[in-house]
Each structure stands twice: as C-alpha cells, then as structure tokens.
C-alpha cells in the first residue's frame, strides 16, 4: 500500500470522467459484480455513454434484475442491459457463463470487478474463498473470454479490453515478501488455501498481487501484436463500497473511520475502471490507478 503522503495525495486526486471510444454506441461490455458498488456505477456510466449492449454478471440474478431496473430508471435506457448469472465461488458457474460468450456478436471489454474479502477462513472447491473468487475463478473467466475477445478484434477491427480490478494494497512490501516466500515453498494456490496461512487482513492484498502477476504474465504470453486484445489491471483506490460486507464488527468500524477520512465516492472510483477499460495499447500488461497508467 502506498505511504501515507502518497495515499492522501492519490485519494484527493481529481479524477475526470474518461472519454469513451468512438465506437461506444456499437459496443458490448460485460461488468462482473455489476449490481452494486463500483460495478454498478461503472455500468451506469456505460449506459449513459450509449453502450449498445451491456451484461451485468452477478451472483444472484434477482439482485441483478433489481439493479438493472434502477439503472434503467436512472439512465432513461428503458430496454438496455441484461443479467447473466456468474457465481465466482463455483468454477462450474464460470464455465457455464463462459459458454454463453460464444453467442455474442462481439465483445469490446470484460471488466472483472467482482471480488471478496473474508474475515474468517472458509474453503470452497478446494481453495480459500478469497483466493477462489479473486484469482482462480476470475482468471478462469479471463482465459475463457480470450477467444471471443480475439475474435472480436479480428472480425470487427477493434482492440478489446480485458481489465482486472486489483488494489494498491498489493504493493505492500510485506505482501510481496509473503507471496515470494510462499512461491518458494511450492504450489502458491495450495499453500494460500491452507487454513494456517489465512490472515483476515493480509489474504485480500495477497490475492490482488497475484492478479497483477498473472496479468503481466498473460500480457507477455499473449502480445497485443498477435491477439489484438489489451490486458490490464486497475486500482480504484479507497472507495465507499460493500467490499467489507464479510468483515468482522471491529474491522468494519476501522474501515468506516478510514473511509470517512479518505475514501472517494463509489462513482468517482468507477471512473478508474472506465479509464482502464478504455485505455490504449500502452496499457497492455500495465497497472492503472488514479485514471493513469502507473506501471
């Protein structure tokens, strides 16, 4: 996580609403976790910008439909949007969702925003839940989406984006050292899924660092020159959101105080997602924050 001075500076940086690509009215976007928080505000902006087709990928369809109804009222796009079920705690759900991508006529961007923080250890499908949702299932979705993104690049003549929402918490020296140490002990996923290695504070940033590492590796294996697909990560910074919904009482109080002092609004945070989702070729394999390409 950045130092105190840089954190305060970043949090108070003015974030301008990014200019959409000229083909936005012909485009198709998917936003995961779109029924609430950053995903909701990102989806709302895309609708207001005139996106032709937008898919809200959500765990609970009824909540997605309720969010879509509100979005339609707020944007005046009474017939826009559709809800697809995507449960990132289930790899079968990810596979089922991915199969539906084949039926799309094009896919301009997949913004993988959904994530989770856990206050207690819980395993799902052999992985610790934070690791399953933030890394294993999210990256499986990213890999499965690549054929449709590549097809869209060739067929439509566009540069589709695959954007993974990460966090600046990933850059803590302690987080880096821990992940590097674990990598030297064997299978990272297996080690991080062991109950004795769970940490209510550290597990989330570890998964966010893994996302960044994987995206950089993916960008190297799938160069833009051969795929036509831009792959990047983005940190929205500290925002008001429901990400801490699974945290314990004391942690929620601490987060509430911290947010009251420094957090940006969910709407402003969503602008960072749009920046990465609209970013050009120079963002391939890179990490974005404060609506800029950082590293």
Order of alpha helices (4+ residues) and beta strands (2+ residues): alpha-beta-alpha-beta-alpha-beta-alpha-beta-beta-beta-alpha-beta-alpha-alpha-alpha-alpha-beta-alpha-alpha-beta-beta
